[in-house]
């Protein structure tokens, strides 16, 4: 891994995150460098107990390269559970991973760092060695694009058995009977999407890698069965007529629907598209400088799918901006128009979106090309 090259690319793409508002990213780069160098020396391993009908297995997810010791081909139990033998290792009786928030969070981070949309089932088995439950249908009704489903229970207590494979098993997570669970949707034997539900403290989180490579992650509303905390008002909230425009543009992608909107209006639509994982809409709302070639959507889609960790950070930054943004204002400076976001106490000073008008006079968010 060429860390210096990566950090250089990091600078070039900073306008896509909250980092755009930072004049000096030296301190952050140093923390990234230290973290990567530390993590590259580590091999994260854990064991978890399963029912007596299955062999003990290990999920090993590390930084590049990933080390797994395959001992045999997969076996299948009579109840439909597939057992994928891996490195056999006796559990540490002093370890209680389902109660260890740090271990759970590190595992989620590792999963995000390893799995990609489009990976084959064999590639996944090379990265993740553990038992999974194969299902014909988990209740999605086929509207999620998947044709096969696998479910994983990780850091599960001995004897733990999932009641059913709905999206989230909140009861088992909150009781710490299991630390995290992963549901994978396959299409043509390739990873189409996955979700990871996990516990931290008294909260249950749901993370989803969408089929377009974007990631969404939020606290599960245990009272309503949805995700997210009670929604506070935000400067990015859309009025009813703006909501209508948002959904019309999402489906039609006709720029004429944006005519007459101010730079701030466009930023609000863009921020909402990021929150919703609407990649095509994000793409449609971006513009490159004159003389710069904009990548095709297919090229953009492939780049997004390559780096889920980056997409996760991008979504988190966008969410934080929605929560902490206190004021939005427009500055016309020389030949640039910038929409600035000011933050509440303890937040970043400002974030700026550079705006451009296309040849039809419609405002778009500037897309800084990678060099």
Buried (B, 14 or more C-beta within 10 A) or exposed (E): EEBEEEBEEBEEBBBBBBBBBBEEBEEBBEEBBEEBEEBEEEEBEBBBBBBEEBBBBBBBBBBEEBEBEEEEEEEEBEEEBBBBBBBEBEBEEEBEBBEBBEBBBBBBBBBBBBBBBBBEBEBBBEBBBBBBBEBEEBEBEEEBEBBBBBBBBBBBBEEBBBEEBBBBBBEBBEEBBBBBBBBBBBBEEBBBBBBBBBBBEEBBBBBBBBBBBBBBBBEBBEEEEEBEEEEEEBBBEBEEEBEEBBEEBBEEEEBEBBEEBEBBBBBBBBBBBBBBBBBBBBBBBBBBEEEEEBBEEEEBBBEBBEBBEBBBBBBBBBBBBBBBBEEBEBEEEEEEBBBBBBBEEEBBEBBBBBBBEEEEEBBBBBBBEEE
